[in-house]
């Protein structure tokens, strides 16, 4: 979900990010029905496959020193990549993605604004985009459901309307990551009783899947065991003739790993006495 979202916000929907690692997974906890499905502010940090650091912050309400907070988080994410004395060449770009439920740039209509370091008068870039700031202002996004065309539009619409969607609209459902996100958001907004029912159902389903998997694994293990026992008996009969029932019973009691070892050692036996000595060493105790 985060890969899809960041591709939408940072790269305009292009599949630039193929994998990432979330450094501090966030669990928003239980909220009452109708609340926005996020905390007043939320920070997530991820490392992209190319090593870039992305700090994602969602801010519902204005706060004193907000601009300084954003700058500090970006600078900290960039600087904390290095231990004392490490080479600056090890530094990877850092990106701060800030999503606000209030308007930051009053005189700008764009709901997404992206910044890098530029020269003040000539406006040319420097620092090779080592530090980037991206702001998404939710109140500026006015598109209706029928107007959503891009992956970016769909993710922003989801962020604004998730707490009012009981089911996934068709054009949002085309993005599987958004459908999954809505299911999670709906779970967050459940009452304690509703959440308990869903969780108990999920546990029951998981238990049933576990029982089926265990039975299949046991069946496969039993099948391999029987095949290996039959192979060992056949090899022994070819080498020594009829095998006494007591020896056959000992062979059937062996573990699969011991049976597989026995198939390799049979050629080293000169008599049934050698086999009996081997079985005595490997018999379960």
Secondary structure, DSSP 8 states (H G I E B T S, - for coil): -HHHHHHHHHHTT------EEESS--------TTS-SS-SEEEEEEEETTS-EEEEEEESS--TTHHHHHHHHHHHHHHTTS-TT--GGG---EEEEEEESS-S-TT---SEEEE--B-TTT--B-GGGSEEEEEEEGGG----GGG--SHHHHHHHHHHHGGG-SS--HHHHTSHHHHHHHHHHHHHTS-HHHHHHHHHHHHHHHHHHHHHHHHHHHHHHHHHHHHHHHHHHHHHHHHHSS--HHHHHHHHTS-HHHHHHHHHHGGG-SSHHHHHHHHHHHS--
